[in-house]
Amino acid sequence: MNLKTLVGLSILGFFSFAQAQNNTSYWQQHVDYTMEVDMNVEDYNYTGKQELVYTNNSPDTLDQVFYHLYFNAFQPGSEMDVRSLTIQDPDRRVVDRISKLEPDEIGFLKVSTLTQDGTALTYNVAGTVLEVSLAEPIAPGESTTFNMDFNGQVPVQIRRSGRNNAEGVALSMTQWYPKLAEYDFQGWHADPYIAREFHGVWGDFDVKISIDADYTIGGTGYLQNPEIGHGYGAPDQKPVKPTKGKYTWHFVAPNVHDFTWAADPDYIHDKITAEDGTILHFFYKDNKEIIENWKNLQPKTAELLAFYNKHVGQYPYDQYSVIQGGDGGMEYAMCTLITGERSFGSLVGVTAHEFAHSWFQFLMATNEQKYEWMDEGFTTYISTEAENVVMGEKKENPQAGNYSSYFRLATSGIEQPQTTYADRYALNAAYGASAYSKGAVFLAQLGYVIGQENLAKTLTRYFDEWHFKHPTPNDFKRVAEKVSGMQLDWYLVDWTETTNTIDYAIKNVEEVDGKTQVTLERKGLMPMPVDFYINTTDDATEAYYIPLRMMRASKVNPFPTMPRTQLEDWPWAYPTYTFTIDKPLSEIKAMTIDAQQLMADIDRSNNSWSKDAE
């Protein structure tokens, strides 16, 4: 563990001084896991022992706890199975596959013993959640120790987790252990595992995994016994892989909220050192058709790391691993699992997205079930910006595709508010467009509202204030307000809690007393400030800025060399706004609302006026 990790850990001492959205002093729970696991690669069953030290930093006395038993989702009749069978547009990776699993193909997690400080506990299994009654309540500030014996079966690869995925990776061990549910100012988050993502307790993990000696493991944490080789040792150290029996891999992961690993006997393991000293590990199958792409991916991953370090914040761990496995791409602590049989552009794209989740979710750990648009949307925004640079795309507006996806959603009739619980969307398509594209536009459009420099400052300050914590949408909004000096509650509420849309139009243009009078109309319910531009007959461009009154502030001119007139602010309730340009209409060639197209106006056909169209 190096200095940057220690610095990251040191912020734990300051939690009591931060403020959260519930107007109380910020607190978060803490948990330390010690686990020993023995994997049988013949029948994919494993046994485990878990010691869990739980510290109650809340102001509440707890008389119950809950664990997630994620692997129980991969059984016929589970909530994940039934939801996939009944939703109109099921995930193509799931569809009816769970319903067809045989007993030796299903997943499960079974708890055989559970004690609290040596006293046996009573508990109940409810699908993917273990409901536990405590022998002694946990008072504020107190810690207690749970000891558990459990066993599991790795399901056939279906969704994120499983064995023998489509590309032949033996074990994708995600959501594989009994995981304590999060308790925060909103209460317990003992959500069933149906389709979406997660919320976890920050803590330290010490994990030992025993597996056949010819397997290589990659995943969360720092390997404590690299002497066996497997590519983890020093660059000049010869691997000394045993040829038979089992080897116990020992990993330690400080200050994370999950632990993931993958294993395969045919992994190639490469590693490079990034410019900031981070060791980047790559685990992929010994398949000649993909090796070149995976080799070329490695320097691009280092470039992505540098981009995120600069534009969000310094990655605090000593290493990160990109691992072939799973069924698409999914982020985890200090690693990601991605499918690897892709074109080079796709391989970089999925890595860019999942790596960015190390910041937006695994460092700023939002509750993905409630605020899925924050982790997926913010990740989509920053990874799109990163790809534009790292891949030399040179797009004028890298977010244009996300805007287009949002427009389709907003005009589709299937949109639901972004405050919809992640598993409660009527359609998977609505969830995807809302969480990813509309979430990305939230940030891109915020740059339009507060200015691009303020957006950049907001992202880095958000990281500084909230990494290693659990921020909420209001926490992010408050950072943006402090940076910009603007009031932004209207923006957060309209964009995320409603399906109100933005639609501004040039309603009327006429000459009055030798000057040009322009009337704009707000046709949508969501308000916005307005950037308005005119092109004169002598090919000059001028800007007019109309602040939104409820912002209580104005943004700086995004084009300092362009003349800009700031007009009176526009109160939201007024559907029209009229102003005068001090030029005759004959001298104006064209007019445009939001020439940069950063405002998510769902009907841009009424945003322009031109002399030629008269």
Secondary structure as UniProt FT lines:
FT   HELIX           3..10
FT   HELIX           11..17
FT   TURN            21..22
FT   STRAND          30..40
FT   TURN            41..44
FT   STRAND          45..55
FT   STRAND          62..68
FT   HELIX           70..73
FT   TURN            76..77
FT   HELIX           79..86
FT   TURN            92..97
FT   HELIX           98..100
FT   TURN            103..105
FT   STRAND          108..116
FT   TURN            117..118
FT   STRAND          119..120
FT   STRAND          122..126
FT   TURN            127..128
FT   STRAND          129..138
FT   TURN            140..141
FT   STRAND          143..153
FT   STRAND          162..163
FT   TURN            166..167
FT   STRAND          171..173
FT   STRAND          179..180
FT   STRAND          182..184
FT   TURN            185..186
FT   STRAND          187..189
FT   STRAND          203..212
FT   TURN            213..214
FT   STRAND          216..219
FT   STRAND          222..223
FT   HELIX           226..228
FT   TURN            230..231
FT   TURN            235..236
FT   STRAND          246..256
FT   STRAND          261..264
FT   TURN            265..266
FT   STRAND          267..273
FT   TURN            275..276
FT   STRAND          279..285
FT   TURN            288..290
FT   HELIX           291..311
FT   STRAND          319..324
FT   TURN            326..327
FT   STRAND          329..332
FT   TURN            333..334
FT   STRAND          335..338
FT   HELIX           344..356
FT   TURN            357..363
FT   TURN            368..370
FT   HELIX           372..390
FT   TURN            391..392
FT   TURN            398..399
FT   HELIX           400..410
FT   TURN            411..412
FT   TURN            418..419
FT   HELIX           422..424
FT   HELIX           428..432
FT   HELIX           433..438
FT   HELIX           439..450
FT   HELIX           452..466
FT   TURN            467..468
FT   HELIX           473..484
FT   HELIX           489..497
FT   STRAND          504..512
FT   TURN            513..514
FT   STRAND          515..522
FT   STRAND          530..536
FT   TURN            537..538
FT   STRAND          541..546
FT   HELIX           549..551
FT   TURN            560..561
FT   STRAND          564..566
FT   TURN            572..573
FT   STRAND          576..581
FT   HELIX           585..587
FT   STRAND          588..593
FT   TURN            595..596
FT   HELIX           604..606
FT   STRAND          608..610
FT   HELIX           611..613
//
